Amino acid sequence: MAPTADLAALQLGDFSPQLDTIFDMEVAGGNIALRLVKADPGGQSGRAGGAFSLLFVAPAGPFLPQAIYPLEHPAIGRMEVFLVPIGPLQGGNGYQAVFT
């Protein structure tokens, strides 16, 4: 198991180098591979490092509801992120996380 990442300390620069890499999302019954396809700045916020958003693509299938999901990535670690389904994206299921 990877170390737990500090969500408050994560910045866009932590995710940008990880474009097109896989984040493992824990769900009941196993893991789903999420591919990070976009990492965009979101402007100024009260958050250190500013706001940003991430877009992930999962394999096509039934969409999971918006919720907090454990994600794990070898370079970033383990984190619990609120993901929102946004519809079909690049042949799979799109999910978005917004850090503000």
Biotite code that builds the C-alpha atoms (Angstrom):
import biotite.structure as struc

atoms = struc.array([
    struc.Atom([0.000, 0.000, 0.000], chain_id="A", res_id=1, res_name="MET", atom_name="CA", element="C"),
    struc.Atom([1.297, 3.444, -0.960], chain_id="A", res_id=2, res_name="ALA", atom_name="CA", element="C"),
    struc.Atom([1.713, 6.203, 1.649], chain_id="A", res_id=3, res_name="PRO", atom_name="CA", element="C"),
    struc.Atom([-1.251, 8.495, 2.177], chain_id="A", res_id=4, res_name="THR", atom_name="CA", element="C"),
    struc.Atom([-0.996, 11.825, 0.343], chain_id="A", res_id=5, res_name="ALA", atom_name="CA", element="C"),
    struc.Atom([-1.936, 15.047, 2.129], chain_id="A", res_id=6, res_name="ASP", atom_name="CA", element="C"),
    struc.Atom([-4.900, 16.341, 0.071], chain_id="A", res_id=7, res_name="LEU", atom_name="CA", element="C"),
    struc.Atom([-4.405, 19.889, 1.319], chain_id="A", res_id=8, res_name="ALA", atom_name="CA", element="C"),
    struc.Atom([-0.820, 19.894, 0.034], chain_id="A", res_id=9, res_name="ALA", atom_name="CA", element="C"),
    struc.Atom([-1.520, 18.422, -3.424], chain_id="A", res_id=10, res_name="LEU", atom_name="CA", element="C"),
    struc.Atom([-1.161, 20.836, -6.329], chain_id="A", res_id=11, res_name="GLN", atom_name="CA", element="C"),
    struc.Atom([-1.738, 20.783, -10.067], chain_id="A", res_id=12, res_name="LEU", atom_name="CA", element="C"),
    struc.Atom([1.999, 20.164, -10.513], chain_id="A", res_id=13, res_name="GLY", atom_name="CA", element="C"),
    struc.Atom([1.672, 16.860, -8.664], chain_id="A", res_id=14, res_name="ASP", atom_name="CA", element="C"),
    struc.Atom([-0.805, 15.587, -11.253], chain_id="A", res_id=15, res_name="PHE", atom_name="CA", element="C"),
    struc.Atom([0.341, 17.150, -14.551], chain_id="A", res_id=16, res_name="SER", atom_name="CA", element="C"),
    struc.Atom([3.333, 14.790, -14.937], chain_id="A", res_id=17, res_name="PRO", atom_name="CA", element="C"),
    struc.Atom([0.967, 11.850, -14.365], chain_id="A", res_id=18, res_name="GLN", atom_name="CA", element="C"),
    struc.Atom([-1.205, 12.447, -17.452], chain_id="A", res_id=19, res_name="LEU", atom_name="CA", element="C"),
    struc.Atom([-2.079, 9.175, -19.208], chain_id="A", res_id=20, res_name="ASP", atom_name="CA", element="C"),
    struc.Atom([-1.106, 7.113, -16.168], chain_id="A", res_id=21, res_name="THR", atom_name="CA", element="C"),
    struc.Atom([-3.373, 4.853, -14.126], chain_id="A", res_id=22, res_name="ILE", atom_name="CA", element="C"),
    struc.Atom([-4.887, 5.567, -10.732], chain_id="A", res_id=23, res_name="PHE", atom_name="CA", element="C"),
    struc.Atom([-6.425, 2.535, -9.005], chain_id="A", res_id=24, res_name="ASP", atom_name="CA", element="C"),
    struc.Atom([-9.872, 3.314, -7.591], chain_id="A", res_id=25, res_name="MET", atom_name="CA", element="C"),
    struc.Atom([-11.136, 1.040, -4.826], chain_id="A", res_id=26, res_name="GLU", atom_name="CA", element="C"),
    struc.Atom([-14.750, -0.021, -5.143], chain_id="A", res_id=27, res_name="VAL", atom_name="CA", element="C"),
    struc.Atom([-16.769, -2.788, -3.557], chain_id="A", res_id=28, res_name="ALA", atom_name="CA", element="C"),
    struc.Atom([-15.486, -6.002, -5.046], chain_id="A", res_id=29, res_name="GLY", atom_name="CA", element="C"),
    struc.Atom([-12.143, -4.768, -6.387], chain_id="A", res_id=30, res_name="GLY", atom_name="CA", element="C"),
    struc.Atom([-10.369, -1.965, -8.213], chain_id="A", res_id=31, res_name="ASN", atom_name="CA", element="C"),
    struc.Atom([-11.132, 0.077, -11.325], chain_id="A", res_id=32, res_name="ILE", atom_name="CA", element="C"),
    struc.Atom([-8.334, 1.576, -13.408], chain_id="A", res_id=33, res_name="ALA", atom_name="CA", element="C"),
    struc.Atom([-8.801, 5.319, -13.938], chain_id="A", res_id=34, res_name="LEU", atom_name="CA", element="C"),
    struc.Atom([-6.597, 6.981, -16.551], chain_id="A", res_id=35, res_name="ARG", atom_name="CA", element="C"),
    struc.Atom([-5.835, 10.655, -15.894], chain_id="A", res_id=36, res_name="LEU", atom_name="CA", element="C"),
    struc.Atom([-6.590, 12.446, -19.169], chain_id="A", res_id=37, res_name="VAL", atom_name="CA", element="C"),
    struc.Atom([-6.643, 16.113, -18.164], chain_id="A", res_id=38, res_name="LYS", atom_name="CA", element="C"),
    struc.Atom([-5.323, 18.320, -15.352], chain_id="A", res_id=39, res_name="ALA", atom_name="CA", element="C"),
    struc.Atom([-6.355, 21.987, -15.576], chain_id="A", res_id=40, res_name="ASP", atom_name="CA", element="C"),
    struc.Atom([-5.856, 25.039, -13.355], chain_id="A", res_id=41, res_name="PRO", atom_name="CA", element="C"),
    struc.Atom([-9.017, 26.366, -11.773], chain_id="A", res_id=42, res_name="GLY", atom_name="CA", element="C"),
    struc.Atom([-7.998, 29.863, -10.766], chain_id="A", res_id=43, res_name="GLY", atom_name="CA", element="C"),
    struc.Atom([-7.373, 31.346, -7.370], chain_id="A", res_id=44, res_name="GLN", atom_name="CA", element="C"),
    struc.Atom([-8.889, 29.936, -4.228], chain_id="A", res_id=45, res_name="SER", atom_name="CA", element="C"),
    struc.Atom([-8.234, 29.887, -0.527], chain_id="A", res_id=46, res_name="GLY", atom_name="CA", element="C"),
    struc.Atom([-6.343, 26.657, -1.142], chain_id="A", res_id=47, res_name="ARG", atom_name="CA", element="C"),
    struc.Atom([-2.536, 26.734, -1.142], chain_id="A", res_id=48, res_name="ALA", atom_name="CA", element="C"),
    struc.Atom([-1.436, 26.207, -4.735], chain_id="A", res_id=49, res_name="GLY", atom_name="CA", element="C"),
    struc.Atom([-4.769, 27.331, -6.146], chain_id="A", res_id=50, res_name="GLY", atom_name="CA", element="C"),
    struc.Atom([-7.725, 25.388, -7.482], chain_id="A", res_id=51, res_name="ALA", atom_name="CA", element="C"),
    struc.Atom([-7.516, 22.730, -10.174], chain_id="A", res_id=52, res_name="PHE", atom_name="CA", element="C"),
    struc.Atom([-9.577, 19.985, -11.763], chain_id="A", res_id=53, res_name="SER", atom_name="CA", element="C"),
    struc.Atom([-8.779, 16.484, -12.935], chain_id="A", res_id=54, res_name="LEU", atom_name="CA", element="C"),
    struc.Atom([-10.536, 14.357, -15.554], chain_id="A", res_id=55, res_name="LEU", atom_name="CA", element="C"),
    struc.Atom([-10.290, 10.585, -15.445], chain_id="A", res_id=56, res_name="PHE", atom_name="CA", element="C"),
    struc.Atom([-11.548, 7.892, -17.810], chain_id="A", res_id=57, res_name="VAL", atom_name="CA", element="C"),
    struc.Atom([-12.613, 4.468, -16.558], chain_id="A", res_id=58, res_name="ALA", atom_name="CA", element="C"),
    struc.Atom([-13.546, 1.507, -18.729], chain_id="A", res_id=59, res_name="PRO", atom_name="CA", element="C"),
    struc.Atom([-17.044, 1.749, -20.228], chain_id="A", res_id=60, res_name="ALA", atom_name="CA", element="C"),
    struc.Atom([-19.811, 0.251, -18.125], chain_id="A", res_id=61, res_name="GLY", atom_name="CA", element="C"),
    struc.Atom([-22.296, 1.318, -15.494], chain_id="A", res_id=62, res_name="PRO", atom_name="CA", element="C"),
    struc.Atom([-21.420, 4.668, -13.936], chain_id="A", res_id=63, res_name="PHE", atom_name="CA", element="C"),
    struc.Atom([-20.609, 4.791, -10.254], chain_id="A", res_id=64, res_name="LEU", atom_name="CA", element="C"),
    struc.Atom([-22.419, 7.447, -8.205], chain_id="A", res_id=65, res_name="PRO", atom_name="CA", element="C"),
    struc.Atom([-20.655, 10.607, -7.104], chain_id="A", res_id=66, res_name="GLN", atom_name="CA", element="C"),
    struc.Atom([-18.872, 9.833, -3.872], chain_id="A", res_id=67, res_name="ALA", atom_name="CA", element="C"),
    struc.Atom([-15.530, 9.868, -2.118], chain_id="A", res_id=68, res_name="ILE", atom_name="CA", element="C"),
    struc.Atom([-13.367, 7.046, -3.488], chain_id="A", res_id=69, res_name="TYR", atom_name="CA", element="C"),
    struc.Atom([-9.933, 5.844, -2.418], chain_id="A", res_id=70, res_name="PRO", atom_name="CA", element="C"),
    struc.Atom([-7.430, 6.325, -5.255], chain_id="A", res_id=71, res_name="LEU", atom_name="CA", element="C"),
    struc.Atom([-3.866, 5.085, -5.355], chain_id="A", res_id=72, res_name="GLU", atom_name="CA", element="C"),
    struc.Atom([-1.025, 6.104, -7.651], chain_id="A", res_id=73, res_name="HIS", atom_name="CA", element="C"),
    struc.Atom([2.619, 4.985, -7.325], chain_id="A", res_id=74, res_name="PRO", atom_name="CA", element="C"),
    struc.Atom([4.054, 8.518, -7.664], chain_id="A", res_id=75, res_name="ALA", atom_name="CA", element="C"),
    struc.Atom([1.470, 10.380, -5.558], chain_id="A", res_id=76, res_name="ILE", atom_name="CA", element="C"),
    struc.Atom([0.307, 7.822, -3.002], chain_id="A", res_id=77, res_name="GLY", atom_name="CA", element="C"),
    struc.Atom([-3.097, 6.997, -1.614], chain_id="A", res_id=78, res_name="ARG", atom_name="CA", element="C"),
    struc.Atom([-5.814, 9.649, -1.369], chain_id="A", res_id=79, res_name="MET", atom_name="CA", element="C"),
    struc.Atom([-9.566, 9.848, -0.891], chain_id="A", res_id=80, res_name="GLU", atom_name="CA", element="C"),
    struc.Atom([-11.083, 12.006, -3.623], chain_id="A", res_id=81, res_name="VAL", atom_name="CA", element="C"),
    struc.Atom([-14.647, 13.140, -4.342], chain_id="A", res_id=82, res_name="PHE", atom_name="CA", element="C"),
    struc.Atom([-15.393, 12.009, -7.913], chain_id="A", res_id=83, res_name="LEU", atom_name="CA", element="C"),
    struc.Atom([-18.377, 13.055, -10.019], chain_id="A", res_id=84, res_name="VAL", atom_name="CA", element="C"),
    struc.Atom([-19.468, 11.101, -13.102], chain_id="A", res_id=85, res_name="PRO", atom_name="CA", element="C"),
    struc.Atom([-19.559, 13.454, -16.106], chain_id="A", res_id=86, res_name="ILE", atom_name="CA", element="C"),
    struc.Atom([-20.719, 11.105, -18.865], chain_id="A", res_id=87, res_name="GLY", atom_name="CA", element="C"),
    struc.Atom([-18.980, 9.262, -21.687], chain_id="A", res_id=88, res_name="PRO", atom_name="CA", element="C"),
    struc.Atom([-15.427, 10.411, -22.375], chain_id="A", res_id=89, res_name="LEU", atom_name="CA", element="C"),
    struc.Atom([-12.875, 8.974, -24.817], chain_id="A", res_id=90, res_name="GLN", atom_name="CA", element="C"),
    struc.Atom([-14.722, 5.661, -25.126], chain_id="A", res_id=91, res_name="GLY", atom_name="CA", element="C"),
    struc.Atom([-15.167, 5.142, -21.396], chain_id="A", res_id=92, res_name="GLY", atom_name="CA", element="C"),
    struc.Atom([-16.798, 6.622, -18.318], chain_id="A", res_id=93, res_name="ASN", atom_name="CA", element="C"),
    struc.Atom([-15.646, 10.131, -17.412], chain_id="A", res_id=94, res_name="GLY", atom_name="CA", element="C"),
    struc.Atom([-15.157, 11.274, -13.833], chain_id="A", res_id=95, res_name="TYR", atom_name="CA", element="C"),
    struc.Atom([-14.067, 14.675, -12.524], chain_id="A", res_id=96, res_name="GLN", atom_name="CA", element="C"),
    struc.Atom([-12.390, 15.764, -9.296], chain_id="A", res_id=97, res_name="ALA", atom_name="CA", element="C"),
    struc.Atom([-12.200, 19.464, -8.363], chain_id="A", res_id=98, res_name="VAL", atom_name="CA", element="C"),
    struc.Atom([-9.778, 20.775, -5.761], chain_id="A", res_id=99, res_name="PHE", atom_name="CA", element="C"),
    struc.Atom([-10.788, 24.219, -4.424], chain_id="A", res_id=100, res_name="THR", atom_name="CA", element="C"),
])
